[in-house]
Amino acid sequence: MDDKITSDNDGKSKFSTYYHSLPNDAKNRYSTKLFYDAGTKSLPDPYVLTEKWSTDPNTWPDLTFGDIYLYLIDTPSIFTKESMKAYKSLEAYKNPQNSSNQFITVSDFFAAQSGLQNGIDESRHETNDLRHDVDKKFMVLTSQVQQMFDSLQHQIPQKKTNQSDEIVQKYQELSEDYTALQKRFDVYKLTK
């Protein structure tokens, strides 16, 4: 449901956009249910309430079947005494195995919710175990690669480094000889 609030002409937030999306007859029933104390006081639209709203059933006030009955039957509604008593004629009640089972008890709902939460927790634990295993395998693989690299570094013959030093030395000698020859050539050009 959309819990955005719309304002009346006086600027006070009174009804949610859900209320305004209802047909006129449903709006009348909805607003009538908010009245109490012989219609002299009104409760706020529940979709307007956003602070201190609890979805934990343990914090809800005690609610009896009589309270629900009075709310659903004795306040203006699409439900009547006859329609509430006619639940035995529904297919789900007559044959629960063959029906789509559109009705669920609160205890069944919370049992299913608890089962889903347990499944989520179990998945989270499996994911953490998998992550831990992958991290361990990655560390072992990294260690093995490091050992191979160290081994390869030690296998490179010292001879090649000596040959490189010789090449660098010969390059420097050639560079010096070139510089000397360049100077001689410049002197030779000046004398001619």
C-alpha positions in Angstrom: 0.0 0.0 0.0 1.1 3.5 -0.7 1.5 5.4 2.6 1.9 8.8 1.1 -0.3 11.4 2.8 -2.6 13.8 1.1 -3.7 17.0 2.8 -7.1 18.5 3.3 -7.9 22.1 2.5 -6.7 23.2 5.9 -3.3 21.7 5.2 -3.5 19.0 7.9 -2.7 15.4 6.9 -5.8 13.4 7.3 -6.1 10.5 4.8 -3.5 8.5 2.8 -3.4 8.1 -0.9 -4.8 4.6 -0.3 -8.0 6.1 1.0 -8.3 8.4 -2.0 -7.8 5.4 -4.4 -11.0 3.7 -3.0 -14.4 4.0 -4.6 -16.8 6.4 -2.8 -18.8 3.7 -1.0 -15.6 2.1 0.4 -14.3 5.6 1.4 -17.5 6.1 3.4 -17.1 2.7 5.2 -13.4 3.4 5.7 -13.9 6.8 7.3 -16.9 5.6 9.4 -14.7 2.9 11.0 -12.3 5.5 12.2 -15.0 7.1 14.4 -15.5 6.2 18.0 -17.1 7.5 21.2 -20.5 7.8 19.5 -19.0 9.4 16.4 -17.6 12.4 18.3 -13.9 11.4 17.9 -11.9 10.0 15.1 -8.8 7.8 14.9 -6.1 8.7 12.4 -5.9 6.9 9.1 -3.6 3.9 9.9 -1.7 4.4 6.6 -0.7 7.9 7.8 0.9 6.5 10.9 4.6 5.9 10.3 6.3 6.4 13.6 6.2 3.8 16.4 4.4 1.3 14.2 5.3 -2.3 15.2 5.0 -5.4 13.0 5.9 -7.6 16.0 2.7 -9.4 17.1 4.1 -9.7 20.7 3.7 -5.9 21.1 0.2 -5.8 19.8 -2.7 -5.5 22.4 -4.7 -8.6 23.3 -7.4 -9.2 20.7 -10.2 -11.6 21.1 -12.6 -13.1 18.6 -15.3 -10.8 20.0 -13.2 -7.7 19.2 -12.8 -8.9 15.6 -16.4 -9.8 15.3 -17.5 -6.4 16.6 -15.1 -4.6 14.3 -16.1 -6.6 11.2 -19.8 -7.0 11.8 -21.1 -4.2 13.9 -19.3 -1.4 12.0 -20.4 -0.6 8.5 -18.8 -3.1 6.1 -19.2 -5.4 3.2 -19.3 -8.2 5.8 -22.6 -9.1 7.4 -23.6 -11.6 10.1 -24.9 -14.0 7.4 -21.7 -13.8 5.3 -19.5 -14.5 8.4 -21.6 -17.6 9.2 -21.5 -18.8 5.6 -17.8 -19.9 5.8 -18.9 -23.5 6.0 -20.3 -23.3 2.5 -16.9 -22.4 1.0 -15.0 -25.0 -1.0 -11.9 -24.6 1.1 -13.8 -25.5 4.3 -15.7 -28.4 2.7 -12.7 -30.1 1.1 -9.4 -28.6 2.2 -7.3 -31.1 0.3 -8.8 -30.2 -3.1 -9.1 -26.5 -2.6 -6.7 -23.7 -3.3 -6.8 -23.1 0.4 -7.3 -19.4 0.4 -7.6 -19.2 4.1 -4.8 -19.5 6.7 -4.8 -19.3 10.4 -2.5 -16.9 12.3 -0.6 -19.8 13.8 -0.1 -21.3 10.3 1.1 -17.9 9.0 3.6 -17.5 11.8 4.8 -21.1 11.5 5.4 -20.5 7.7 7.1 -17.2 8.5 9.3 -18.9 11.1 10.1 -21.7 8.5 11.1 -19.1 6.0 13.2 -17.2 8.5 14.9 -20.5 9.4 15.6 -21.2 5.7 17.0 -17.7 5.3 19.3 -18.2 8.3 20.4 -21.6 7.0 21.2 -20.1 3.6 23.2 -17.4 5.3 25.2 -20.0 7.2 25.8 -22.0 4.1 26.9 -18.9 2.3 29.3 -18.0 5.1 30.7 -21.6 5.1 31.2 -21.4 1.3 32.9 -18.0 1.6 35.2 -19.4 4.3 36.1 -22.4 2.1 36.8 -20.3 -0.9 39.0 -18.0 1.2 41.0 -21.0 2.5 41.4 -22.4 -0.9 42.5 -19.0 -2.3 45.1 -18.7 0.5 46.5 -22.2 -0.3 46.6 -21.4 -4.0 48.3 -18.1 -3.3 50.9 -19.8 -1.1 51.6 -22.4 -3.8 52.0 -19.8 -6.5 54.4 -17.8 -4.2 56.4 -21.0 -3.6 56.6 -21.7 -7.4 57.7 -18.1 -8.0 60.4 -18.3 -5.3 61.6 -21.6 -6.8 61.8 -20.1 -10.3 63.8 -17.1 -9.0 66.4 -19.4 -7.5 66.6 -21.5 -10.6 67.6 -18.6 -12.8 71.4 -19.1 -13.3 73.8 -16.6 -12.0 75.6 -16.9 -15.3 72.9 -14.9 -17.1 73.3 -12.1 -14.6 77.1 -12.2 -15.2 76.5 -12.2 -19.0 74.3 -9.1 -18.6 77.0 -7.4 -16.6 79.4 -8.2 -19.4 77.1 -6.8 -22.0 76.6 -3.6 -20.1 80.4 -3.2 -19.7 81.0 -3.8 -23.4 78.3 -1.2 -24.2 80.0 1.3 -22.0 83.4 0.5 -23.7 81.8 0.9 -27.2 80.2 4.2 -26.1 83.5 5.5 -24.8 85.3 4.4 -28.1 82.5 6.1 -30.1 83.0 9.3 -28.2 86.8 9.1 -28.7 86.3 8.5 -32.4 83.8 11.3 -32.7 86.4 13.7 -31.1 89.1 12.6 -33.5 86.8 13.0 -36.4 86.0 16.6 -35.3 89.7 17.3 -34.9 90.3 15.9 -38.3 87.6 18.1 -39.9 89.1 21.2 -38.3 92.5 20.5 -39.6 91.4 20.2 -43.2 
